[in-house]
């Protein structure tokens, strides 16, 4: 996908309309057009950066700071909000649909219809956890 084909790049360039919550030189927070619940916001970099690993530390920190501000604003707003979810999908297997980094921030409340299904409680042995930790530490050496 070229940046010309990316809906978030076109929004960041001002080519497409968006309901902007907050905007800086490098990040914007916009209302999701297909929200989980009312108040669903997307925080995205203006630059076309498809993966989480593509974000520099400063940009990732700014995105998270914006998400924190949006979460606080949701709690202080008139929208129904008993909790907050932050959701980031990185890659097709993680259900990323638009391949431009974006962090979902949305209010939660009992009966809102959003669910996360998983196989919790597999209770791995400590040796398995230690082996996984070693594999991840080895992967840290590969991060540039």
PyMOL commands that place a pseudoatom at each C-alpha (Angstrom):
pseudoatom trace, name=CA, resn=UNK, resi=1, chain=A, elem=C, hetatm=0, pos=[0.000, 0.000, 0.000]
pseudoatom trace, name=CA, resn=UNK, resi=2, chain=A, elem=C, hetatm=0, pos=[1.323, 3.415, -0.864]
pseudoatom trace, name=CA, resn=UNK, resi=3, chain=A, elem=C, hetatm=0, pos=[0.621, 6.358, 1.384]
pseudoatom trace, name=CA, resn=UNK, resi=4, chain=A, elem=C, hetatm=0, pos=[-1.761, 7.607, -1.353]
pseudoatom trace, name=CA, resn=UNK, resi=5, chain=A, elem=C, hetatm=0, pos=[-3.909, 4.540, -0.655]
pseudoatom trace, name=CA, resn=UNK, resi=6, chain=A, elem=C, hetatm=0, pos=[-3.789, 4.927, 3.148]
pseudoatom trace, name=CA, resn=UNK, resi=7, chain=A, elem=C, hetatm=0, pos=[-6.935, 6.445, 4.624]
pseudoatom trace, name=CA, resn=UNK, resi=8, chain=A, elem=C, hetatm=0, pos=[-5.072, 7.728, 7.695]
pseudoatom trace, name=CA, resn=UNK, resi=9, chain=A, elem=C, hetatm=0, pos=[-2.410, 9.398, 5.548]
pseudoatom trace, name=CA, resn=UNK, resi=10, chain=A, elem=C, hetatm=0, pos=[-5.155, 11.096, 3.569]
pseudoatom trace, name=CA, resn=UNK, resi=11, chain=A, elem=C, hetatm=0, pos=[-6.834, 12.250, 6.782]
pseudoatom trace, name=CA, resn=UNK, resi=12, chain=A, elem=C, hetatm=0, pos=[-3.500, 13.538, 8.148]
pseudoatom trace, name=CA, resn=UNK, resi=13, chain=A, elem=C, hetatm=0, pos=[-2.926, 15.416, 4.869]
pseudoatom trace, name=CA, resn=UNK, resi=14, chain=A, elem=C, hetatm=0, pos=[-6.360, 17.034, 5.125]
pseudoatom trace, name=CA, resn=UNK, resi=15, chain=A, elem=C, hetatm=0, pos=[-7.645, 15.272, 2.001]
pseudoatom trace, name=CA, resn=UNK, resi=16, chain=A, elem=C, hetatm=0, pos=[-10.412, 13.447, 3.882]
pseudoatom trace, name=CA, resn=UNK, resi=17, chain=A, elem=C, hetatm=0, pos=[-12.693, 14.713, 6.625]
pseudoatom trace, name=CA, resn=UNK, resi=18, chain=A, elem=C, hetatm=0, pos=[-12.219, 13.614, 10.195]
pseudoatom trace, name=CA, resn=UNK, resi=19, chain=A, elem=C, hetatm=0, pos=[-13.660, 14.609, 13.541]
pseudoatom trace, name=CA, resn=UNK, resi=20, chain=A, elem=C, hetatm=0, pos=[-10.460, 15.744, 15.219]
pseudoatom trace, name=CA, resn=UNK, resi=21, chain=A, elem=C, hetatm=0, pos=[-10.207, 15.534, 18.996]
pseudoatom trace, name=CA, resn=UNK, resi=22, chain=A, elem=C, hetatm=0, pos=[-6.589, 16.661, 19.332]
pseudoatom trace, name=CA, resn=UNK, resi=23, chain=A, elem=C, hetatm=0, pos=[-3.756, 17.415, 16.931]
pseudoatom trace, name=CA, resn=UNK, resi=24, chain=A, elem=C, hetatm=0, pos=[-0.044, 18.190, 17.178]
pseudoatom trace, name=CA, resn=UNK, resi=25, chain=A, elem=C, hetatm=0, pos=[2.640, 18.476, 14.516]
pseudoatom trace, name=CA, resn=UNK, resi=26, chain=A, elem=C, hetatm=0, pos=[3.183, 14.706, 14.528]
pseudoatom trace, name=CA, resn=UNK, resi=27, chain=A, elem=C, hetatm=0, pos=[0.095, 13.025, 16.068]
pseudoatom trace, name=CA, resn=UNK, resi=28, chain=A, elem=C, hetatm=0, pos=[-3.644, 13.315, 15.755]
pseudoatom trace, name=CA, resn=UNK, resi=29, chain=A, elem=C, hetatm=0, pos=[-6.575, 11.877, 17.674]
pseudoatom trace, name=CA, resn=UNK, resi=30, chain=A, elem=C, hetatm=0, pos=[-9.741, 11.386, 15.641]
pseudoatom trace, name=CA, resn=UNK, resi=31, chain=A, elem=C, hetatm=0, pos=[-13.142, 9.822, 16.159]
pseudoatom trace, name=CA, resn=UNK, resi=32, chain=A, elem=C, hetatm=0, pos=[-13.416, 6.268, 14.788]
pseudoatom trace, name=CA, resn=UNK, resi=33, chain=A, elem=C, hetatm=0, pos=[-16.037, 6.120, 12.014]
pseudoatom trace, name=CA, resn=UNK, resi=34, chain=A, elem=C, hetatm=0, pos=[-16.896, 2.535, 12.998]
pseudoatom trace, name=CA, resn=UNK, resi=35, chain=A, elem=C, hetatm=0, pos=[-16.864, 2.860, 16.791]
pseudoatom trace, name=CA, resn=UNK, resi=36, chain=A, elem=C, hetatm=0, pos=[-17.126, 0.070, 19.329]
pseudoatom trace, name=CA, resn=UNK, resi=37, chain=A, elem=C, hetatm=0, pos=[-19.066, 2.542, 21.491]
pseudoatom trace, name=CA, resn=UNK, resi=38, chain=A, elem=C, hetatm=0, pos=[-19.697, 6.291, 21.422]
pseudoatom trace, name=CA, resn=UNK, resi=39, chain=A, elem=C, hetatm=0, pos=[-16.457, 8.082, 22.210]
pseudoatom trace, name=CA, resn=UNK, resi=40, chain=A, elem=C, hetatm=0, pos=[-14.153, 5.636, 20.365]
pseudoatom trace, name=CA, resn=UNK, resi=41, chain=A, elem=C, hetatm=0, pos=[-11.019, 7.597, 19.430]
pseudoatom trace, name=CA, resn=UNK, resi=42, chain=A, elem=C, hetatm=0, pos=[-8.014, 6.655, 17.282]
pseudoatom trace, name=CA, resn=UNK, resi=43, chain=A, elem=C, hetatm=0, pos=[-4.587, 8.101, 18.062]
pseudoatom trace, name=CA, resn=UNK, resi=44, chain=A, elem=C, hetatm=0, pos=[-2.267, 7.967, 15.065]
pseudoatom trace, name=CA, resn=UNK, resi=45, chain=A, elem=C, hetatm=0, pos=[1.004, 9.376, 13.808]
pseudoatom trace, name=CA, resn=UNK, resi=46, chain=A, elem=C, hetatm=0, pos=[0.717, 11.702, 10.849]
pseudoatom trace, name=CA, resn=UNK, resi=47, chain=A, elem=C, hetatm=0, pos=[3.581, 9.849, 9.155]
pseudoatom trace, name=CA, resn=UNK, resi=48, chain=A, elem=C, hetatm=0, pos=[2.841, 6.540, 7.447]
pseudoatom trace, name=CA, resn=UNK, resi=49, chain=A, elem=C, hetatm=0, pos=[4.320, 4.039, 9.892]
pseudoatom trace, name=CA, resn=UNK, resi=50, chain=A, elem=C, hetatm=0, pos=[2.601, 0.667, 9.529]
pseudoatom trace, name=CA, resn=UNK, resi=51, chain=A, elem=C, hetatm=0, pos=[3.996, -1.262, 12.508]
pseudoatom trace, name=CA, resn=UNK, resi=52, chain=A, elem=C, hetatm=0, pos=[4.552, -0.602, 16.185]
pseudoatom trace, name=CA, resn=UNK, resi=53, chain=A, elem=C, hetatm=0, pos=[8.273, -1.214, 15.669]
pseudoatom trace, name=CA, resn=UNK, resi=54, chain=A, elem=C, hetatm=0, pos=[8.302, 1.599, 13.081]
pseudoatom trace, name=CA, resn=UNK, resi=55, chain=A, elem=C, hetatm=0, pos=[7.498, 4.181, 15.752]
pseudoatom trace, name=CA, resn=UNK, resi=56, chain=A, elem=C, hetatm=0, pos=[10.447, 5.951, 17.338]
pseudoatom trace, name=CA, resn=UNK, resi=57, chain=A, elem=C, hetatm=0, pos=[10.494, 6.213, 21.117]
pseudoatom trace, name=CA, resn=UNK, resi=58, chain=A, elem=C, hetatm=0, pos=[9.507, 9.897, 21.132]
pseudoatom trace, name=CA, resn=UNK, resi=59, chain=A, elem=C, hetatm=0, pos=[6.583, 9.376, 18.773]
pseudoatom trace, name=CA, resn=UNK, resi=60, chain=A, elem=C, hetatm=0, pos=[5.362, 6.307, 20.674]
pseudoatom trace, name=CA, resn=UNK, resi=61, chain=A, elem=C, hetatm=0, pos=[5.579, 8.288, 23.915]
pseudoatom trace, name=CA, resn=UNK, resi=62, chain=A, elem=C, hetatm=0, pos=[3.613, 11.155, 22.377]
pseudoatom trace, name=CA, resn=UNK, resi=63, chain=A, elem=C, hetatm=0, pos=[0.927, 8.757, 21.129]
pseudoatom trace, name=CA, resn=UNK, resi=64, chain=A, elem=C, hetatm=0, pos=[0.595, 7.233, 24.594]
pseudoatom trace, name=CA, resn=UNK, resi=65, chain=A, elem=C, hetatm=0, pos=[0.498, 10.683, 26.216]
pseudoatom trace, name=CA, resn=UNK, resi=66, chain=A, elem=C, hetatm=0, pos=[-2.301, 11.693, 23.834]
pseudoatom trace, name=CA, resn=UNK, resi=67, chain=A, elem=C, hetatm=0, pos=[-4.130, 8.434, 24.635]
pseudoatom trace, name=CA, resn=UNK, resi=68, chain=A, elem=C, hetatm=0, pos=[-3.841, 9.236, 28.363]
pseudoatom trace, name=CA, resn=UNK, resi=69, chain=A, elem=C, hetatm=0, pos=[-5.258, 12.710, 27.766]
pseudoatom trace, name=CA, resn=UNK, resi=70, chain=A, elem=C, hetatm=0, pos=[-8.111, 11.340, 25.677]
pseudoatom trace, name=CA, resn=UNK, resi=71, chain=A, elem=C, hetatm=0, pos=[-8.864, 8.719, 28.348]
pseudoatom trace, name=CA, resn=UNK, resi=72, chain=A, elem=C, hetatm=0, pos=[-9.025, 11.410, 31.023]
pseudoatom trace, name=CA, resn=UNK, resi=73, chain=A, elem=C, hetatm=0, pos=[-11.244, 13.536, 28.784]
pseudoatom trace, name=CA, resn=UNK, resi=74, chain=A, elem=C, hetatm=0, pos=[-13.580, 10.588, 28.200]
pseudoatom trace, name=CA, resn=UNK, resi=75, chain=A, elem=C, hetatm=0, pos=[-13.900, 10.057, 31.956]
pseudoatom trace, name=CA, resn=UNK, resi=76, chain=A, elem=C, hetatm=0, pos=[-14.674, 13.744, 32.398]
pseudoatom trace, name=CA, resn=UNK, resi=77, chain=A, elem=C, hetatm=0, pos=[-17.102, 13.953, 29.489]
pseudoatom trace, name=CA, resn=UNK, resi=78, chain=A, elem=C, hetatm=0, pos=[-20.844, 13.457, 29.367]
pseudoatom trace, name=CA, resn=UNK, resi=79, chain=A, elem=C, hetatm=0, pos=[-20.327, 10.170, 27.469]
pseudoatom trace, name=CA, resn=UNK, resi=80, chain=A, elem=C, hetatm=0, pos=[-20.965, 6.932, 29.318]
pseudoatom trace, name=CA, resn=UNK, resi=81, chain=A, elem=C, hetatm=0, pos=[-17.603, 5.790, 30.639]
pseudoatom trace, name=CA, resn=UNK, resi=82, chain=A, elem=C, hetatm=0, pos=[-17.027, 3.358, 33.494]
pseudoatom trace, name=CA, resn=UNK, resi=83, chain=A, elem=C, hetatm=0, pos=[-13.617, 2.272, 32.234]
pseudoatom trace, name=CA, resn=UNK, resi=84, chain=A, elem=C, hetatm=0, pos=[-11.185, 2.697, 29.332]
pseudoatom trace, name=CA, resn=UNK, resi=85, chain=A, elem=C, hetatm=0, pos=[-9.587, 0.267, 26.900]
pseudoatom trace, name=CA, resn=UNK, resi=86, chain=A, elem=C, hetatm=0, pos=[-6.437, 0.934, 24.920]
pseudoatom trace, name=CA, resn=UNK, resi=87, chain=A, elem=C, hetatm=0, pos=[-6.082, -1.419, 21.981]
pseudoatom trace, name=CA, resn=UNK, resi=88, chain=A, elem=C, hetatm=0, pos=[-3.233, -1.631, 19.459]
pseudoatom trace, name=CA, resn=UNK, resi=89, chain=A, elem=C, hetatm=0, pos=[-3.237, -4.230, 16.694]
pseudoatom trace, name=CA, resn=UNK, resi=90, chain=A, elem=C, hetatm=0, pos=[0.149, -4.875, 15.047]
pseudoatom trace, name=CA, resn=UNK, resi=91, chain=A, elem=C, hetatm=0, pos=[-0.123, -7.094, 11.983]
pseudoatom trace, name=CA, resn=UNK, resi=92, chain=A, elem=C, hetatm=0, pos=[-2.851, -9.006, 10.227]
pseudoatom trace, name=CA, resn=UNK, resi=93, chain=A, elem=C, hetatm=0, pos=[-2.756, -11.900, 12.727]
pseudoatom trace, name=CA, resn=UNK, resi=94, chain=A, elem=C, hetatm=0, pos=[-3.477, -9.337, 15.471]
pseudoatom trace, name=CA, resn=UNK, resi=95, chain=A, elem=C, hetatm=0, pos=[-6.506, -8.058, 13.511]
pseudoatom trace, name=CA, resn=UNK, resi=96, chain=A, elem=C, hetatm=0, pos=[-4.857, -4.903, 12.179]
pseudoatom trace, name=CA, resn=UNK, resi=97, chain=A, elem=C, hetatm=0, pos=[-7.067, -3.754, 9.317]
pseudoatom trace, name=CA, resn=UNK, resi=98, chain=A, elem=C, hetatm=0, pos=[-5.552, -0.372, 8.417]
pseudoatom trace, name=CA, resn=UNK, resi=99, chain=A, elem=C, hetatm=0, pos=[-1.794, -0.743, 8.072]
pseudoatom trace, name=CA, resn=UNK, resi=100, chain=A, elem=C, hetatm=0, pos=[-0.925, 2.630, 9.564]
pseudoatom trace, name=CA, resn=UNK, resi=101, chain=A, elem=C, hetatm=0, pos=[-0.115, 2.641, 13.267]
pseudoatom trace, name=CA, resn=UNK, resi=102, chain=A, elem=C, hetatm=0, pos=[-3.048, 3.622, 15.428]
pseudoatom trace, name=CA, resn=UNK, resi=103, chain=A, elem=C, hetatm=0, pos=[-4.047, 3.217, 19.038]
pseudoatom trace, name=CA, resn=UNK, resi=104, chain=A, elem=C, hetatm=0, pos=[-7.716, 2.749, 19.896]
pseudoatom trace, name=CA, resn=UNK, resi=105, chain=A, elem=C, hetatm=0, pos=[-8.968, 4.539, 23.015]
pseudoatom trace, name=CA, resn=UNK, resi=106, chain=A, elem=C, hetatm=0, pos=[-12.557, 3.836, 23.940]
pseudoatom trace, name=CA, resn=UNK, resi=107, chain=A, elem=C, hetatm=0, pos=[-14.819, 4.048, 26.942]
pseudoatom trace, name=CA, resn=UNK, resi=108, chain=A, elem=C, hetatm=0, pos=[-16.202, 0.891, 28.494]
pseudoatom trace, name=CA, resn=UNK, resi=109, chain=A, elem=C, hetatm=0, pos=[-19.286, 0.149, 30.510]
pseudoatom trace, name=CA, resn=UNK, resi=110, chain=A, elem=C, hetatm=0, pos=[-21.238, -2.921, 31.559]
pseudoatom trace, name=CA, resn=UNK, resi=111, chain=A, elem=C, hetatm=0, pos=[-23.131, -4.427, 28.640]
pseudoatom trace, name=CA, resn=UNK, resi=112, chain=A, elem=C, hetatm=0, pos=[-21.394, -2.342, 25.946]
pseudoatom trace, name=CA, resn=UNK, resi=113, chain=A, elem=C, hetatm=0, pos=[-21.033, -5.381, 23.688]
pseudoatom trace, name=CA, resn=UNK, resi=114, chain=A, elem=C, hetatm=0, pos=[-17.234, -5.405, 23.371]
pseudoatom trace, name=CA, resn=UNK, resi=115, chain=A, elem=C, hetatm=0, pos=[-15.508, -8.644, 24.348]
pseudoatom trace, name=CA, resn=UNK, resi=116, chain=A, elem=C, hetatm=0, pos=[-12.043, -10.102, 24.168]
pseudoatom trace, name=CA, resn=UNK, resi=117, chain=A, elem=C, hetatm=0, pos=[-11.993, -13.852, 23.834]
pseudoatom trace, name=CA, resn=UNK, resi=118, chain=A, elem=C, hetatm=0, pos=[-8.852, -15.759, 24.756]
pseudoatom trace, name=CA, resn=UNK, resi=119, chain=A, elem=C, hetatm=0, pos=[-7.615, -19.045, 26.130]
pseudoatom trace, name=CA, resn=UNK, resi=120, chain=A, elem=C, hetatm=0, pos=[-6.744, -17.815, 29.617]
pseudoatom trace, name=CA, resn=UNK, resi=121, chain=A, elem=C, hetatm=0, pos=[-5.468, -20.064, 32.351]
pseudoatom trace, name=CA, resn=UNK, resi=122, chain=A, elem=C, hetatm=0, pos=[-3.082, -22.406, 30.549]
pseudoatom trace, name=CA, resn=UNK, resi=123, chain=A, elem=C, hetatm=0, pos=[-0.804, -22.231, 33.628]
pseudoatom trace, name=CA, resn=UNK, resi=124, chain=A, elem=C, hetatm=0, pos=[2.552, -22.944, 31.983]
pseudoatom trace, name=CA, resn=UNK, resi=125, chain=A, elem=C, hetatm=0, pos=[5.410, -24.352, 34.027]
pseudoatom trace, name=CA, resn=UNK, resi=126, chain=A, elem=C, hetatm=0, pos=[8.099, -21.922, 35.240]
pseudoatom trace, name=CA, resn=UNK, resi=127, chain=A, elem=C, hetatm=0, pos=[10.569, -23.615, 32.859]
pseudoatom trace, name=CA, resn=UNK, resi=128, chain=A, elem=C, hetatm=0, pos=[8.319, -22.700, 29.908]
pseudoatom trace, name=CA, resn=UNK, resi=129, chain=A, elem=C, hetatm=0, pos=[8.030, -19.109, 31.110]
pseudoatom trace, name=CA, resn=UNK, resi=130, chain=A, elem=C, hetatm=0, pos=[11.812, -18.939, 31.570]
pseudoatom trace, name=CA, resn=UNK, resi=131, chain=A, elem=C, hetatm=0, pos=[12.369, -20.314, 28.044]
pseudoatom trace, name=CA, resn=UNK, resi=132, chain=A, elem=C, hetatm=0, pos=[9.926, -17.770, 26.592]
pseudoatom trace, name=CA, resn=UNK, resi=133, chain=A, elem=C, hetatm=0, pos=[11.645, -14.957, 28.506]
pseudoatom trace, name=CA, resn=UNK, resi=134, chain=A, elem=C, hetatm=0, pos=[15.017, -16.099, 27.117]
pseudoatom trace, name=CA, resn=UNK, resi=135, chain=A, elem=C, hetatm=0, pos=[13.650, -16.127, 23.568]
pseudoatom trace, name=CA, resn=UNK, resi=136, chain=A, elem=C, hetatm=0, pos=[12.287, -12.594, 24.008]
pseudoatom trace, name=CA, resn=UNK, resi=137, chain=A, elem=C, hetatm=0, pos=[15.590, -11.378, 25.518]
pseudoatom trace, name=CA, resn=UNK, resi=138, chain=A, elem=C, hetatm=0, pos=[17.374, -12.825, 22.472]
pseudoatom trace, name=CA, resn=UNK, resi=139, chain=A, elem=C, hetatm=0, pos=[14.937, -10.959, 20.266]
pseudoatom trace, name=CA, resn=UNK, resi=140, chain=A, elem=C, hetatm=0, pos=[15.786, -7.719, 22.064]
pseudoatom trace, name=CA, resn=UNK, resi=141, chain=A, elem=C, hetatm=0, pos=[19.277, -8.055, 20.611]
pseudoatom trace, name=CA, resn=UNK, resi=142, chain=A, elem=C, hetatm=0, pos=[17.703, -7.950, 17.137]
pseudoatom trace, name=CA, resn=UNK, resi=143, chain=A, elem=C, hetatm=0, pos=[15.870, -4.655, 17.750]
pseudoatom trace, name=CA, resn=UNK, resi=144, chain=A, elem=C, hetatm=0, pos=[17.501, -1.685, 16.129]
for i in range(1, 144): cmd.bond("trace and resi %d" % i, "trace and resi %d" % (i + 1))
show_as sticks, trace
zoom trace
